[in-house]
Amino acid sequence: MASAASSDYESDRREFEDLARSAGADVLLLIGGSRQRPDAGLYIGSGKADEVAAAVAAGGAELAIFNHDLSPSQERNLEKILRCRVLDRAGLILDIFARRARSHEGKLQVELAQLRHLRTRLVRGWTHLERQKGGIGMRGPGETQLETDRRLIDDKIVTLRRHLEEVRARRAQNRNSRKRNEVPSVSLVGYTNAGKSSLFNAMTGDDTYASSKLFATLDTTVRRLDLPEGEPAVLADTVGFIRDLPHDLIAAFRATLEESRESDLLLHVTDASDPERMARIEQVNAVLHEIGADEVPRLQVFNKIDLREDETARIERDDSGLAVRVYVSAQTGAGLDLLKAAIVERIRPGLPEFLILVPPHAARLRAQLFELRAVRREQIEEDGSVHLTVSLAYERLRGLCVAAGLEPPPEPRMLEEWESSNR
């Protein structure tokens, strides 16, 4: 059941069908409708409910899915009229997440979201039994069962939250370790099926599962990212966003979504071939705002340019010359070098520059710095020693200097200072 009220109805309809098929459903018929305000009892009007009931009976459908969030009472009332199981949009997305979760963490997060969703249904579903006061001789089995079910669900929710807090603490510890070592963190975010995992694999050489199915990736994967200049960064692949993402899922995936919020740079990946790409960008921005990541620096990445004849790999800059958009194809590799260069440009302020003197006997250190692509400028002296201006995380540079038997630089020196002192 799709809504015809939105201006991008066709796009919503296609997405709704893709969601249903991603959950394993065979779509027999899609019925649209418009209404100024939802009906309190059925969400749709009684006439439309009769129409859907007739279609269910004629097609032998076992499930009616609504592209809206339904209240528990609306679900029950619709099931009575349609004589089949009814599922709303939130329940459909939860089902897809349950099918796709692979890691222990992902399964915990999905189970927590499902229990929160179920608890609301359970409580409201038993309200007719709550009229029993429970006094002596008045406590009925229904109330006892309701209390038992509530307690079991609440206990399970508490256990899952505790486990996920442990996951959250572990992630925070890893992030703090990276920050201490001054390793920049970059996260991929974007609408589901924008090609984030394919881009992740193309940039890191990893083999993370990638598919054209919606929500193919639920588990955050973090890998080293070798950049053309400076210290290697880490790149995180995260769960895709979607319009009207259930709040229970956002809350349950807090530990995963924090990876985006705590990043130094977000790569907002968009399908360049999607006719609704601008609307998708706004929908992702809304989710980023909801999770508190809207202040993180962002680089727009238009992926899948191989599906558009009028697009080429390129970098677009704002009026100040800052890279703000990059056009790439994870499938063909076009533009990936430009993307890495843009990432370096955006995270460069976080990597200080140092001046070091490398004597002839420490030539290995010079080679290592060039291998890391950290050298910004080189000046060779008559005695064979080399003045190097390098941009590198201080802890990494200090470790290399100590290993080479040299005194590490005491503090950062900017390139301009070094140049002025050598004029």
ZANU-198070 format. One record per residue (C-alpha): residue in three letters; chain; x, y, z. Coordinates in Angstrom, 2 decimals. Layout:
ZANU-198070
<'ALA', 'A', <X, Y, Z>>
...
end
This chain:
ZANU-198070
<'MET', 'A', <0.00, 0.00, 0.00>>
<'ALA', 'A', <1.74, 3.20, -1.16>>
<'SER', 'A', <0.87, 6.82, -0.61>>
<'ALA', 'A', <0.05, 9.04, -3.57>>
<'ALA', 'A', <0.21, 12.21, -1.50>>
<'SER', 'A', <3.95, 12.88, -1.92>>
<'SER', 'A', <5.28, 14.81, -4.89>>
<'ASP', 'A', <7.82, 12.08, -5.70>>
<'TYR', 'A', <5.24, 9.29, -5.64>>
<'GLU', 'A', <6.89, 7.22, -8.39>>
<'SER', 'A', <10.23, 7.28, -6.58>>
<'ASP', 'A', <8.57, 6.27, -3.30>>
<'ARG', 'A', <6.70, 3.50, -5.07>>
<'ARG', 'A', <9.89, 2.05, -6.58>>
<'GLU', 'A', <11.68, 2.24, -3.26>>
<'PHE', 'A', <8.73, 0.60, -1.49>>
<'GLU', 'A', <8.73, -2.29, -3.98>>
<'ASP', 'A', <12.50, -2.68, -3.58>>
<'LEU', 'A', <12.09, -2.82, 0.19>>
<'ALA', 'A', <9.42, -5.49, -0.07>>
<'ARG', 'A', <11.51, -7.60, -2.43>>
<'SER', 'A', <14.58, -7.12, -0.23>>
<'ALA', 'A', <12.55, -8.72, 2.58>>
<'GLY', 'A', <11.82, -11.71, 0.33>>
<'ALA', 'A', <8.24, -10.80, -0.61>>
<'ASP', 'A', <6.67, -11.46, -4.00>>
<'VAL', 'A', <4.81, -8.28, -4.90>>
<'LEU', 'A', <1.40, -9.21, -6.34>>
<'LEU', 'A', <-0.17, -5.76, -6.51>>
<'LEU', 'A', <0.56, -2.21, -5.42>>
<'ILE', 'A', <-2.40, -0.03, -4.48>>
<'GLY', 'A', <-2.02, 3.73, -4.12>>
<'GLY', 'A', <-4.24, 6.22, -2.40>>
<'SER', 'A', <-4.39, 9.74, -1.04>>
<'ARG', 'A', <-6.06, 11.16, 2.01>>
<'GLN', 'A', <-5.87, 14.55, 3.71>>
<'ARG', 'A', <-5.39, 13.01, 7.14>>
<'PRO', 'A', <-4.99, 9.39, 8.33>>
<'ASP', 'A', <-8.05, 7.57, 9.67>>
<'ALA', 'A', <-7.66, 6.99, 13.40>>
<'GLY', 'A', <-8.82, 3.38, 13.23>>
<'LEU', 'A', <-7.49, 2.13, 9.88>>
<'TYR', 'A', <-5.06, 4.80, 8.63>>
<'ILE', 'A', <-6.78, 4.41, 5.23>>
<'GLY', 'A', <-10.50, 5.00, 4.71>>
<'SER', 'A', <-13.06, 2.21, 5.03>>
<'GLY', 'A', <-13.68, 2.23, 1.27>>
<'LYS', 'A', <-9.99, 1.83, 0.50>>
<'ALA', 'A', <-9.77, -0.92, 3.13>>
<'ASP', 'A', <-12.54, -2.82, 1.35>>
<'GLU', 'A', <-10.65, -2.37, -1.95>>
<'VAL', 'A', <-7.48, -3.78, -0.44>>
<'ALA', 'A', <-9.42, -6.65, 1.18>>
<'ALA', 'A', <-10.89, -7.60, -2.22>>
<'ALA', 'A', <-7.43, -7.55, -3.81>>
<'VAL', 'A', <-6.02, -9.69, -0.99>>
<'ALA', 'A', <-8.78, -12.25, -1.44>>
<'ALA', 'A', <-8.48, -12.28, -5.24>>
<'GLY', 'A', <-4.70, -12.71, -5.20>>
<'GLY', 'A', <-4.50, -15.05, -2.26>>
<'ALA', 'A', <-2.07, -12.70, -0.53>>
<'GLU', 'A', <-0.72, -13.69, 2.86>>
<'LEU', 'A', <0.68, -10.29, 3.79>>
<'ALA', 'A', <-0.34, -6.65, 3.26>>
<'ILE', 'A', <2.50, -4.15, 3.69>>
<'PHE', 'A', <1.80, -0.45, 4.24>>
<'ASN', 'A', <4.35, 2.19, 3.30>>
<'HIS', 'A', <3.54, 4.10, 6.49>>
<'ASP', 'A', <4.00, 3.70, 10.22>>
<'LEU', 'A', <0.83, 2.17, 11.70>>
<'SER', 'A', <-0.27, 2.17, 15.30>>
<'PRO', 'A', <-0.82, -1.23, 16.96>>
<'SER', 'A', <-4.60, -0.69, 16.93>>
<'GLN', 'A', <-4.55, 0.20, 13.23>>
<'GLU', 'A', <-2.61, -2.98, 12.48>>
<'ARG', 'A', <-5.14, -5.09, 14.40>>
<'ASN', 'A', <-8.15, -3.41, 12.80>>
<'LEU', 'A', <-6.71, -3.84, 9.31>>
<'GLU', 'A', <-5.92, -7.51, 9.94>>
<'LYS', 'A', <-9.56, -8.10, 10.88>>
<'ILE', 'A', <-10.79, -6.53, 7.65>>
<'LEU', 'A', <-8.11, -7.87, 5.30>>
<'ARG', 'A', <-7.96, -11.31, 6.90>>
<'CYS', 'A', <-4.19, -11.50, 6.50>>
<'ARG', 'A', <-1.12, -10.34, 8.34>>
<'VAL', 'A', <-0.39, -6.60, 8.18>>
<'LEU', 'A', <3.07, -5.05, 8.34>>
<'ASP', 'A', <3.96, -1.34, 8.37>>
<'ARG', 'A', <7.05, 0.39, 6.97>>
<'ALA', 'A', <9.00, 0.28, 10.24>>
<'GLY', 'A', <8.29, -3.44, 10.66>>
<'LEU', 'A', <9.37, -4.08, 7.05>>
<'ILE', 'A', <12.71, -2.30, 7.52>>
<'LEU', 'A', <13.28, -4.12, 10.81>>
<'ASP', 'A', <12.70, -7.43, 9.03>>
<'ILE', 'A', <15.26, -6.54, 6.34>>
<'PHE', 'A', <17.80, -5.58, 8.99>>
<'ALA', 'A', <17.19, -8.87, 10.80>>
<'ARG', 'A', <17.88, -10.77, 7.56>>
<'ARG', 'A', <21.05, -8.83, 6.73>>
<'ALA', 'A', <22.77, -8.63, 10.14>>
<'ARG', 'A', <25.90, -10.78, 10.06>>
<'SER', 'A', <28.13, -9.79, 12.95>>
<'HIS', 'A', <27.35, -10.35, 16.61>>
<'GLU', 'A', <27.12, -6.60, 17.10>>
<'GLY', 'A', <24.73, -6.16, 14.18>>
<'LYS', 'A', <22.45, -8.89, 15.46>>
<'LEU', 'A', <22.39, -7.32, 18.93>>
<'GLN', 'A', <21.42, -3.95, 17.48>>
<'VAL', 'A', <18.64, -5.39, 15.33>>
<'GLU', 'A', <17.27, -7.49, 18.18>>
<'LEU', 'A', <17.15, -4.43, 20.44>>
<'ALA', 'A', <15.22, -2.45, 17.82>>
<'GLN', 'A', <12.81, -5.35, 17.28>>
<'LEU', 'A', <12.13, -5.72, 21.00>>
<'ARG', 'A', <11.45, -2.00, 21.37>>
<'HIS', 'A', <9.04, -2.20, 18.46>>
<'LEU', 'A', <7.41, -5.36, 19.83>>
<'ARG', 'A', <7.04, -3.97, 23.35>>
<'THR', 'A', <4.88, -1.12, 22.05>>
<'ARG', 'A', <2.69, -3.60, 20.20>>
<'LEU', 'A', <2.53, -5.93, 23.18>>
<'VAL', 'A', <1.48, -3.30, 25.70>>
<'ARG', 'A', <-1.18, -1.73, 23.53>>
<'GLY', 'A', <-2.34, -5.10, 22.31>>
<'TRP', 'A', <-3.33, -6.18, 25.82>>
<'THR', 'A', <-5.04, -2.97, 26.98>>
<'HIS', 'A', <-8.44, -4.68, 27.21>>
<'LEU', 'A', <-7.04, -6.88, 30.00>>
<'GLU', 'A', <-5.63, -4.00, 31.97>>
<'ARG', 'A', <-9.09, -3.10, 33.23>>
<'GLN', 'A', <-8.75, -5.97, 35.71>>
<'LYS', 'A', <-7.67, -4.41, 38.98>>
<'GLY', 'A', <-5.79, -7.43, 40.21>>
<'GLY', 'A', <-7.28, -7.42, 43.74>>
<'ILE', 'A', <-7.92, -10.57, 45.79>>
<'GLY', 'A', <-9.86, -12.95, 43.66>>
<'MET', 'A', <-9.69, -10.52, 40.74>>
<'ARG', 'A', <-6.23, -11.25, 39.28>>
<'GLY', 'A', <-6.83, -12.89, 35.93>>
<'PRO', 'A', <-4.40, -14.93, 33.83>>
<'GLY', 'A', <-4.35, -12.22, 31.14>>
<'GLU', 'A', <-2.88, -9.60, 33.43>>
<'THR', 'A', <-0.35, -12.05, 34.80>>
<'GLN', 'A', <0.73, -13.00, 31.28>>
<'LEU', 'A', <0.98, -9.35, 30.28>>
<'GLU', 'A', <3.20, -8.56, 33.27>>
<'THR', 'A', <5.36, -11.60, 32.54>>
<'ASP', 'A', <5.78, -10.66, 28.88>>
<'ARG', 'A', <6.61, -7.08, 29.79>>
<'ARG', 'A', <9.21, -8.18, 32.33>>
<'LEU', 'A', <10.84, -10.67, 29.95>>
<'ILE', 'A', <11.10, -8.08, 27.19>>
<'ASP', 'A', <12.36, -5.38, 29.57>>
<'ASP', 'A', <14.99, -7.72, 31.02>>
<'LYS', 'A', <16.15, -8.67, 27.53>>
<'ILE', 'A', <16.33, -4.98, 26.50>>
<'VAL', 'A', <18.46, -4.19, 29.56>>
<'THR', 'A', <20.83, -7.07, 28.70>>
<'LEU', 'A', <21.14, -5.99, 25.07>>
<'ARG', 'A', <21.77, -2.38, 26.09>>
<'ARG', 'A', <24.54, -3.51, 28.42>>
<'HIS', 'A', <26.20, -5.55, 25.66>>
<'LEU', 'A', <25.91, -2.66, 23.21>>
<'GLU', 'A', <27.38, -0.24, 25.75>>
<'GLU', 'A', <30.39, -2.54, 25.89>>
<'VAL', 'A', <30.61, -2.36, 22.09>>
<'ARG', 'A', <30.28, 1.42, 22.26>>
<'ALA', 'A', <33.06, 1.66, 24.84>>
<'ARG', 'A', <35.30, -0.57, 22.72>>
<'ARG', 'A', <34.70, 1.60, 19.64>>
<'ALA', 'A', <35.40, 4.74, 21.66>>
<'GLN', 'A', <38.65, 3.23, 22.90>>
<'ASN', 'A', <39.72, 2.45, 19.32>>
<'ARG', 'A', <38.85, 5.98, 18.20>>
<'ASN', 'A', <40.78, 7.51, 21.08>>
<'SER', 'A', <43.78, 5.36, 20.20>>
<'ARG', 'A', <43.66, 6.61, 16.62>>
<'LYS', 'A', <43.37, 10.20, 17.80>>
<'ARG', 'A', <46.36, 9.79, 20.11>>
<'ASN', 'A', <48.35, 8.56, 17.13>>
<'GLU', 'A', <46.91, 11.42, 15.05>>
<'VAL', 'A', <45.45, 9.06, 12.46>>
<'PRO', 'A', <42.60, 10.80, 10.57>>
<'SER', 'A', <39.27, 8.98, 10.44>>
<'VAL', 'A', <37.05, 9.10, 7.33>>
<'SER', 'A', <33.54, 7.60, 7.17>>
<'LEU', 'A', <31.34, 6.74, 4.21>>
<'VAL', 'A', <27.71, 7.77, 4.64>>
<'GLY', 'A', <24.85, 7.92, 2.20>>
<'TYR', 'A', <21.49, 6.63, 1.08>>
<'THR', 'A', <21.14, 2.88, 0.90>>
<'ASN', 'A', <22.34, 1.36, -2.38>>
<'ALA', 'A', <24.45, 4.41, -3.30>>
<'GLY', 'A', <27.49, 2.16, -3.77>>
<'LYS', 'A', <29.29, 2.83, -0.48>>
<'SER', 'A', <30.60, -0.71, -0.01>>
<'SER', 'A', <31.81, -0.94, -3.61>>
<'LEU', 'A', <33.61, 2.38, -3.16>>
<'PHE', 'A', <35.02, 1.16, 0.17>>
<'ASN', 'A', <36.43, -1.96, -1.50>>
<'ALA', 'A', <37.85, 0.01, -4.44>>
<'MET', 'A', <39.63, 2.47, -2.13>>
<'THR', 'A', <40.99, -0.01, 0.42>>
<'GLY', 'A', <41.42, -3.20, -1.61>>
<'ASP', 'A', <39.07, -4.98, 0.79>>
<'ASP', 'A', <36.40, -7.52, -0.15>>
<'THR', 'A', <33.52, -6.31, 2.05>>
<'TYR', 'A', <30.17, -7.69, 0.93>>
<'ALA', 'A', <28.62, -5.38, -1.66>>
<'SER', 'A', <25.25, -5.84, -3.34>>
<'SER', 'A', <22.62, -3.84, -5.18>>
<'LYS', 'A', <20.09, -4.89, -2.54>>
<'LEU', 'A', <18.89, -2.29, -0.06>>
<'PHE', 'A', <20.76, -2.38, 3.26>>
<'ALA', 'A', <23.36, -4.88, 2.04>>
<'THR', 'A', <25.72, -3.46, 4.68>>
<'LEU', 'A', <24.71, -3.24, 8.35>>
<'ASP', 'A', <28.02, -3.81, 10.10>>
<'THR', 'A', <30.59, -1.03, 10.27>>
<'THR', 'A', <33.92, -2.07, 8.75>>
<'VAL', 'A', <37.09, -0.05, 9.35>>
<'ARG', 'A', <40.18, -0.45, 7.17>>
<'ARG', 'A', <43.44, 1.39, 6.56>>
<'LEU', 'A', <43.29, 3.90, 3.72>>
<'ASP', 'A', <46.54, 4.69, 1.94>>
<'LEU', 'A', <46.48, 8.25, 0.68>>
<'PRO', 'A', <48.70, 9.80, -1.99>>
<'GLU', 'A', <50.26, 12.14, 0.56>>
<'GLY', 'A', <50.89, 12.05, 4.27>>
<'GLU', 'A', <49.99, 9.60, 7.00>>
<'PRO', 'A', <47.56, 6.76, 6.14>>
<'ALA', 'A', <44.01, 7.32, 7.37>>
<'VAL', 'A', <41.29, 4.85, 8.32>>
<'LEU', 'A', <38.09, 4.49, 6.29>>
<'ALA', 'A', <34.81, 3.26, 7.79>>
<'ASP', 'A', <31.91, 1.79, 5.81>>
<'THR', 'A', <28.58, 2.34, 7.59>>
<'VAL', 'A', <24.93, 1.35, 7.32>>
<'GLY', 'A', <22.96, 3.10, 4.59>>
<'PHE', 'A', <20.25, 5.63, 5.42>>
<'ILE', 'A', <16.73, 5.77, 4.07>>
<'ARG', 'A', <13.72, 8.04, 4.23>>
<'ASP', 'A', <11.79, 7.69, 7.50>>
<'LEU', 'A', <14.35, 5.38, 9.08>>
<'PRO', 'A', <12.63, 3.97, 12.21>>
<'HIS', 'A', <13.69, 5.77, 15.38>>
<'ASP', 'A', <14.10, 2.42, 17.16>>
<'LEU', 'A', <16.77, 1.53, 14.59>>
<'ILE', 'A', <18.56, 4.84, 14.96>>
<'ALA', 'A', <18.62, 4.38, 18.73>>
<'ALA', 'A', <19.75, 0.75, 18.51>>
<'PHE', 'A', <22.51, 1.53, 16.01>>
<'ARG', 'A', <23.90, 4.36, 18.12>>
<'ALA', 'A', <27.24, 2.59, 18.62>>
<'THR', 'A', <27.61, 2.15, 14.86>>
<'LEU', 'A', <26.44, 5.64, 13.92>>
<'GLU', 'A', <28.87, 7.21, 16.40>>
<'GLU', 'A', <31.65, 6.17, 14.05>>
<'SER', 'A', <30.29, 8.77, 11.63>>
<'ARG', 'A', <29.74, 11.42, 14.29>>
<'GLU', 'A', <33.31, 11.15, 15.60>>
<'SER', 'A', <34.99, 11.12, 12.17>>
<'ASP', 'A', <37.33, 13.82, 10.93>>
<'LEU', 'A', <35.66, 13.77, 7.49>>
<'LEU', 'A', <32.44, 12.32, 6.06>>
<'LEU', 'A', <32.28, 11.14, 2.47>>
<'HIS', 'A', <28.61, 11.60, 1.56>>
<'VAL', 'A', <28.17, 9.07, -1.26>>
<'THR', 'A', <25.33, 9.65, -3.72>>
<'ASP', 'A', <24.24, 7.63, -6.74>>
<'ALA', 'A', <24.90, 10.05, -9.63>>
<'SER', 'A', <22.50, 8.08, -11.85>>
<'ASP', 'A', <19.57, 8.36, -9.43>>
<'PRO', 'A', <17.01, 10.87, -10.76>>
<'GLU', 'A', <16.05, 11.61, -7.14>>
<'ARG', 'A', <19.65, 12.17, -6.02>>
<'MET', 'A', <19.06, 15.69, -4.68>>
<'ALA', 'A', <16.15, 14.48, -2.55>>
<'ARG', 'A', <18.31, 11.60, -1.31>>
<'ILE', 'A', <21.01, 14.08, -0.28>>
<'GLU', 'A', <18.48, 16.02, 1.80>>
<'GLN', 'A', <17.18, 12.82, 3.41>>
<'VAL', 'A', <20.70, 11.76, 4.40>>
<'ASN', 'A', <21.39, 15.25, 5.76>>
<'ALA', 'A', <18.28, 14.91, 7.93>>
<'VAL', 'A', <19.55, 11.64, 9.45>>
<'LEU', 'A', <23.02, 13.13, 9.99>>
<'HIS', 'A', <21.36, 15.98, 11.87>>
<'GLU', 'A', <19.37, 13.51, 13.97>>
<'ILE', 'A', <22.48, 11.59, 15.06>>
<'GLY', 'A', <24.43, 14.79, 15.74>>
<'ALA', 'A', <26.85, 14.46, 12.81>>
<'ASP', 'A', <25.77, 17.48, 10.80>>
<'GLU', 'A', <28.74, 19.54, 12.03>>
<'VAL', 'A', <31.34, 17.04, 10.81>>
<'PRO', 'A', <33.23, 18.28, 7.70>>
<'ARG', 'A', <31.72, 16.71, 4.60>>
<'LEU', 'A', <32.87, 15.91, 1.06>>
<'GLN', 'A', <30.14, 15.07, -1.46>>
<'VAL', 'A', <30.99, 12.04, -3.62>>
<'PHE', 'A', <28.87, 11.36, -6.70>>
<'ASN', 'A', <29.37, 7.65, -7.47>>
<'LYS', 'A', <28.31, 5.54, -10.49>>
<'ILE', 'A', <29.26, 8.14, -13.12>>
<'ASP', 'A', <29.79, 5.19, -15.48>>
<'LEU', 'A', <25.99, 4.97, -15.70>>
<'ARG', 'A', <25.75, 8.53, -17.04>>
<'GLU', 'A', <27.16, 9.55, -20.42>>
<'ASP', 'A', <27.30, 13.23, -19.49>>
<'GLU', 'A', <29.46, 12.80, -16.37>>
<'THR', 'A', <33.25, 12.68, -16.11>>
<'ALA', 'A', <35.62, 12.18, -13.20>>
<'ARG', 'A', <36.43, 15.55, -11.69>>
<'ILE', 'A', <36.71, 17.68, -8.56>>
<'GLU', 'A', <34.41, 20.65, -8.00>>
<'ARG', 'A', <35.48, 23.45, -5.67>>
<'ASP', 'A', <33.73, 26.27, -3.86>>
<'ASP', 'A', <34.52, 29.97, -4.23>>
<'SER', 'A', <37.44, 29.67, -1.81>>
<'GLY', 'A', <38.99, 26.82, -3.81>>
<'LEU', 'A', <38.07, 24.07, -1.32>>
<'ALA', 'A', <37.17, 20.66, -2.78>>
<'VAL', 'A', <33.47, 20.08, -2.07>>
<'ARG', 'A', <32.36, 17.50, -4.68>>
<'VAL', 'A', <34.11, 14.62, -6.44>>
<'TYR', 'A', <32.67, 12.55, -9.31>>
<'VAL', 'A', <33.85, 8.91, -9.37>>
<'SER', 'A', <32.99, 5.38, -10.40>>
<'ALA', 'A', <33.76, 2.61, -7.93>>
<'GLN', 'A', <32.98, 0.13, -10.71>>
<'THR', 'A', <35.59, 1.37, -13.20>>
<'GLY', 'A', <37.94, 3.16, -10.81>>
<'ALA', 'A', <37.52, 6.49, -12.58>>
<'GLY', 'A', <38.20, 9.44, -10.31>>
<'LEU', 'A', <39.43, 7.44, -7.29>>
<'ASP', 'A', <42.82, 9.16, -7.46>>
<'LEU', 'A', <41.01, 12.51, -7.46>>
<'LEU', 'A', <38.94, 11.44, -4.46>>
<'LYS', 'A', <42.01, 10.45, -2.47>>
<'ALA', 'A', <43.67, 13.75, -3.34>>
<'ALA', 'A', <40.55, 15.62, -2.19>>
<'ILE', 'A', <40.54, 13.67, 1.08>>
<'VAL', 'A', <44.16, 14.66, 1.71>>
<'GLU', 'A', <43.27, 18.27, 0.98>>
<'ARG', 'A', <40.37, 18.21, 3.45>>
<'ILE', 'A', <42.23, 16.49, 6.30>>
<'ARG', 'A', <45.56, 18.25, 5.65>>
<'PRO', 'A', <45.01, 20.91, 8.38>>
<'GLY', 'A', <45.11, 18.05, 10.89>>
<'LEU', 'A', <48.66, 16.99, 9.89>>
<'PRO', 'A', <51.41, 19.39, 11.05>>
<'GLU', 'A', <54.62, 20.04, 9.14>>
<'PHE', 'A', <58.08, 19.43, 10.59>>
<'LEU', 'A', <61.62, 20.30, 9.56>>
<'ILE', 'A', <64.18, 17.54, 10.15>>
<'LEU', 'A', <67.83, 17.10, 9.24>>
<'VAL', 'A', <68.68, 13.63, 7.97>>
<'PRO', 'A', <72.44, 12.84, 7.97>>
<'PRO', 'A', <73.93, 10.48, 5.34>>
<'HIS', 'A', <74.04, 7.51, 7.72>>
<'ALA', 'A', <70.23, 7.74, 8.21>>
<'ALA', 'A', <69.35, 7.47, 4.52>>
<'ARG', 'A', <66.86, 4.72, 5.40>>
<'LEU', 'A', <64.74, 7.29, 7.28>>
<'ARG', 'A', <64.62, 9.48, 4.17>>
<'ALA', 'A', <63.45, 6.49, 2.10>>
<'GLN', 'A', <60.77, 5.64, 4.68>>
<'LEU', 'A', <59.41, 9.19, 4.63>>
<'PHE', 'A', <59.21, 9.16, 0.86>>
<'GLU', 'A', <57.46, 5.76, 0.98>>
<'LEU', 'A', <54.88, 7.36, 3.29>>
<'ARG', 'A', <54.57, 10.25, 0.80>>
<'ALA', 'A', <55.10, 12.61, 3.71>>
<'VAL', 'A', <57.89, 14.71, 2.20>>
<'ARG', 'A', <56.80, 18.21, 1.19>>
<'ARG', 'A', <60.19, 19.66, 0.34>>
<'GLU', 'A', <63.79, 18.46, 0.20>>
<'GLN', 'A', <67.07, 20.39, 0.28>>
<'ILE', 'A', <70.35, 18.47, -0.10>>
<'GLU', 'A', <73.44, 19.90, 1.61>>
<'GLU', 'A', <77.06, 19.64, 0.40>>
<'ASP', 'A', <77.97, 17.09, 3.09>>
<'GLY', 'A', <75.24, 14.73, 1.89>>
<'SER', 'A', <72.77, 15.50, 4.68>>
<'VAL', 'A', <69.22, 16.40, 3.73>>
<'HIS', 'A', <66.80, 18.99, 5.10>>
<'LEU', 'A', <63.28, 17.58, 4.81>>
<'THR', 'A', <59.99, 19.32, 5.36>>
<'VAL', 'A', <57.51, 16.55, 6.18>>
<'SER', 'A', <53.82, 16.40, 6.99>>
<'LEU', 'A', <53.16, 13.49, 9.30>>
<'ALA', 'A', <51.52, 12.56, 12.58>>
<'TYR', 'A', <54.01, 13.55, 15.26>>
<'GLU', 'A', <53.99, 10.20, 17.10>>
<'ARG', 'A', <54.75, 8.36, 13.87>>
<'LEU', 'A', <57.57, 10.75, 12.95>>
<'ARG', 'A', <59.03, 10.58, 16.46>>
<'GLY', 'A', <59.05, 6.77, 16.31>>
<'LEU', 'A', <60.82, 6.76, 12.95>>
<'CYS', 'A', <63.43, 9.25, 14.16>>
<'VAL', 'A', <64.15, 7.30, 17.35>>
<'ALA', 'A', <64.46, 4.06, 15.35>>
<'ALA', 'A', <66.99, 5.80, 13.08>>
<'GLY', 'A', <68.98, 7.04, 16.08>>
<'LEU', 'A', <68.05, 10.68, 15.57>>
<'GLU', 'A', <66.61, 13.28, 17.90>>
<'PRO', 'A', <62.95, 13.88, 16.96>>
<'PRO', 'A', <61.83, 17.46, 16.31>>
<'PRO', 'A', <60.61, 19.09, 19.54>>
<'GLU', 'A', <57.62, 20.85, 18.02>>
<'PRO', 'A', <55.89, 21.47, 14.65>>
<'ARG', 'A', <57.41, 24.04, 12.35>>
<'MET', 'A', <55.31, 25.37, 9.52>>
<'LEU', 'A', <56.72, 25.44, 6.01>>
<'GLU', 'A', <56.57, 29.24, 5.90>>
<'GLU', 'A', <58.81, 29.50, 8.98>>
<'TRP', 'A', <61.39, 27.20, 7.49>>
<'GLU', 'A', <61.41, 29.06, 4.18>>
<'SER', 'A', <61.76, 32.43, 5.88>>
<'SER', 'A', <64.69, 31.18, 7.98>>
<'ASN', 'A', <66.48, 29.93, 4.86>>
<'ARG', 'A', <66.13, 33.04, 2.70>>
end
